[in-house]
Every structure is written in C-alpha cells, then in structure tokens.
Amino acid sequence: MAISEQTSETIDVVYSIDGEVFRITINESEWDAFVERMLALAREGYRVSFSKNGDSMVSPRKEIVTFTTTSEEEAHAWANNMANQGYEVTITYDKKTKIYTCEAVK
C-alpha cells in the first residue's frame, strides 16, 4: 500500500512588488514557479524583492551582492541560490538593454 501524499517543507516568503509587502506560505515544490513569477513581474517593469522563511525586509543590511545578466535562466538560478543562503533578493529588468539586475542583501 503506497501513500501518495508527499510531505514537503513549507517556505514562509516575504516579498514586495514596487514596495508593497506581502507574505505567503508555499511548498518547496512551488518555489521555482514563485521565482518565475517574480522574474515575469520584473520584465513587466516592477521592482520585486523576496526572501525565504519570513526573513524581515526591514532589518539593517550589511552585505550587498549584485549580479547582472541578459539570461532569465541565469537570473533565476542566481536568485534561487542567494535566497537559499538567506539573502533578500531584488530584481529589476531594463527593457531597452534586456538586462536583469539582481541584488542580494543580507
């Protein structure tokens, strides 16, 4: 007898879209789709930020890492990696240059 229900870790996400802050809880399996949505919003001209596990987006910042790329896949992988390391990730997109600017703050 197999049990089809999977136990997946939940992630508390704090995110903002043009400064408006939201909180959601998603399953680990939903994380990639969430990051894809953030990238899509950035392409539409929004400034998006997010952090995993409910990390506050208003605490004092010490370390800033910036990454730029024209590749959505690279932006996704970088943002995912930095969020997994506990950084708050901010993504903007320049439609003229087609460059994603990704900033991670911790």
RADAVEN-V907803 format. One record per helix or strand. SS is the DSSP state (H for helix, E for strand). FROM is the first residue (numbers start at 0). LEN is the number of residues. Records with the same first field share a line. If there is no record, write none. Layout:
SS: FROM-LEN ; FROM-LEN
This chain:
E: 9-8 ; 19-8 ; 47-5 ; 63-6 ; 87-7 ; 98-7
H: 27-16 ; 71-13
